[in-house]
């Protein structure tokens, strides 16, 4: 069973990963005004691979790049590429809020799958906390009624691919460096960007666009590394709900980088997300105390 310390480490890593990915996403949104999606994914991915490979070399782990041939690492990378491809394809046809709502079902999917695959024990209180967190995301993204169509299935596919990817991360050998796993994933995502680019008209980015893409590569690299660390050796049902903090960081990044001012519903949703996460931590502490037979000071 995963220790409380490992769960806490995973939670901190996941919160930091969502922050890095949010900054990346906000910057990418700026670049999408000038460049097509596939080109952005490809160039950012290429830069990210260089960043991660450089980090591996600096840490003397470049020889670990052979882990790319590991079966489970390869499957995880393929799932990452599938998630990206499905997301981009659905985004062309769907409202972004609807798509985000569907994808954020991933923690619920992970919890259900962890019960079946890893026999993790999840009580009704933690199920309720996860559901409340999901309701909070709906307050923030406010999906329009009646707008979902067949393309929503691609969004659901993204959620399943993401959940499966993180479950595989959970079972990877600790001897495989997180940076090597992240590099493998980034190679796959970069190839996905190249495939998407077959349907687009690319052009050479200017200096400002390259600078923004370089920034996205740095934050994307950090996010990939932390995301891998977040789900290694932890109890998935405890850590996974903190994926919802992605929306909290989105509110901040939207205001600071994009000048978007959140409404009161976004703040209500954020409160629900934070509350569900704190309650999940509380239930984990109670469960750990019950298992060890200790009681809090009176």
Order of alpha helices (4+ residues) and beta strands (2+ residues): alpha-alpha-alpha-alpha-alpha-alpha-alpha-alpha-alpha-alpha-alpha-alpha
